[in-house]
Amino acid sequence: MIMPKNRLINVKNTQMNDDIFIIIYISSFLAGADDTVDAELKRVTFEPKLITVAEELMQVNGIVETRKRGPVYIY
């Protein structure tokens, strides 16, 4: 992905009702110790499932539902 060398950000000044424009130079930023590495950002952690949240929590906690669902009547 190609990033622009600088970015213009509009910041609202609530005291003077004026807009302040700040130019941030992305190329001047260096990765520090607290920054997240790119590989961690691109890692997929979500797995879609066709169960409800309650059913997923029951599976994680080892709860087994032994009751049977009652009949449903549609008129």
C-alpha positions as CSV (number, residue, x, y, z in Angstrom):
1,M,0.0,0.0,0.0
2,I,1.4,3.4,-0.9
3,M,1.1,6.0,1.8
4,P,1.3,9.8,1.2
5,K,4.4,11.4,2.6
6,N,2.3,13.8,4.7
7,R,-1.3,14.0,5.8
8,L,-3.4,17.1,6.6
9,I,-5.6,16.7,9.7
10,N,-8.4,19.1,10.5
11,V,-8.7,19.7,14.3
12,K,-11.7,21.7,15.7
13,N,-10.7,24.4,18.2
14,T,-13.7,24.8,20.5
15,Q,-12.5,28.0,22.2
16,M,-12.1,30.2,19.1
17,N,-14.5,28.4,16.7
18,D,-11.6,28.2,14.2
19,D,-10.3,25.1,12.4
20,I,-6.6,24.3,13.0
21,F,-4.8,22.3,10.3
22,I,-2.0,20.1,11.4
23,I,0.4,18.5,8.9
24,I,1.8,15.2,10.1
25,Y,4.9,13.9,8.3
26,I,4.5,10.2,8.3
27,S,8.0,9.5,6.9
28,S,9.5,11.1,10.0
29,F,7.9,8.5,12.4
30,L,10.1,5.7,13.6
31,A,8.8,2.5,15.0
32,G,9.4,2.3,18.8
33,A,9.2,-0.4,21.4
34,D,5.5,0.1,22.1
35,D,4.5,-0.1,18.4
36,T,2.7,-3.2,17.1
37,V,4.6,-5.1,14.3
38,D,2.9,-5.5,10.9
39,A,2.7,-9.3,11.2
40,E,0.6,-9.0,14.3
41,L,-1.8,-6.5,12.7
42,K,-2.3,-8.8,9.7
43,R,-2.9,-12.0,11.7
44,V,-6.5,-13.3,11.4
45,T,-8.0,-14.0,14.9
46,F,-11.7,-14.3,14.1
47,E,-13.3,-17.6,13.1
48,P,-16.9,-17.4,12.0
49,K,-19.3,-19.9,13.6
50,L,-23.0,-20.7,13.1
51,I,-23.9,-20.8,16.8
52,T,-25.2,-18.2,19.2
53,V,-23.1,-16.4,21.8
54,A,-24.8,-18.4,24.5
55,E,-24.1,-21.7,22.8
56,E,-20.4,-20.8,22.3
57,L,-20.0,-19.9,25.9
58,M,-21.6,-23.2,26.9
59,Q,-19.1,-25.0,24.7
60,V,-16.1,-23.1,26.1
61,N,-17.2,-23.8,29.7
62,G,-18.1,-27.4,29.1
63,I,-21.8,-27.1,29.8
64,V,-24.0,-29.7,28.1
65,E,-27.7,-29.0,27.5
66,T,-29.7,-32.2,28.0
67,R,-33.2,-30.6,27.8
68,K,-35.2,-31.0,24.6
69,R,-36.9,-28.2,22.9
70,G,-40.7,-28.1,23.2
71,P,-42.9,-28.1,20.2
72,V,-43.5,-24.9,18.3
73,Y,-46.9,-24.2,16.8
74,I,-47.4,-21.7,14.0
75,Y,-50.9,-20.6,13.3
